[in-house]
Amino acid sequence: MTTTHTETQGDTLTTGRPDVRPDHGDHERFAHFVDRDKATEGTVLGTPVVALCGKVWVPSRDPKKYPVCPECQRLYELGPEGRMREWQDRASSGQD
């Protein structure tokens, strides 16, 4: 049996801002924390929203039917000041 590995190299730019590209990941499996007004706007107008965890999607489903995203829950529990500190720490250390 032969195994082939392909490696790619590229530059990564860390900006400290959330990745706001539409994501087709696990947002289908979780309910996320989003500003209520933004969620309503997103549902009515079909515009993408950004959750606390950084997920970006167009809301279209009843969030009560899904478990809460663990990362959104953790960030929500930190409160606004705690989230700001964490995001500033991430930005200064170059982590996502």
N, C-alpha and C positions, 0 to 999 in steps of 0.2 A: 504494500500500500504506500503510495506516494502522497505527501502533503505539500502543497504549494502555499507559500505565504507571500502576500503582496503588501508592500509598505509604501505609504505615500508621505510626502513631507510638504509642509506648508506653514505659512506664518499665521499666527493667531493674534488678533488684536483684542486686548481687554480694555473696555471703556468704563467699566463700573456701572453701566446701564443695563437694564434687563433686555434680553433677547426678545424683540417684539415681532419676530416673524411668526406667521401662523404655524401652529404646531399640531401635528396629527398623532400625538402620543397618547398618554393615558387620561387626557381630559375627558374622554368618553366614559371613564370608569369612576370619576370622582366629581363631587360638587366642590367648587372653589369659592374662596372669598373674593368678592369684587364689590366695588362701590355700587350701592343700590341704584343710583341714578344712571350710572354707566351701563349696568346690566339691563335696565329697562330700555335705555336708548339702543343698546346692542340688539336686543330682542326685536324691537319695533323697526329699527332702521337697517338691521343686518350688518352693523359695524362691529369690528373686533373689539374685545375687551381684554384687559391684562389683569390676571389674578395676582394675589400677594406672592405666590410662588413663582411668578413669571410666565405661566402658561398664557397663551394668546389664542383666542377662538371666538367664534360668533355664537352667542348663547341661543339655544333653540329647544332645550329640554328642561323638564321640571327637575331642579336640583334636589328636591326633597326625596327623589327616588334613588339617590346615590349616596354612598358614604362620603364624608368630608375628607378632602385631600389632607394627608398628614402634615405636609410642609406648610400649607395655608394655615392649618390649625395652630401649628407651632409658632408661626410668625404672628398670627393674630393675638395669641396669648402673650407675646412679648410687649404688645402695646405699641403705640406710635413711636415713642422715644426709643424703645428697645429695637424696633425694626430699623429705625434710622441709624442707630449705633452699629447694628449688624451689617447693614448695607455699606456704611462708611468703612467699616473694618474690611469687608470683602473687597471694596474698591482699592483700599490702600495696600492690601496684600496681594492683589491680582487674582483672587479666587472668584469663581462663578457662584 
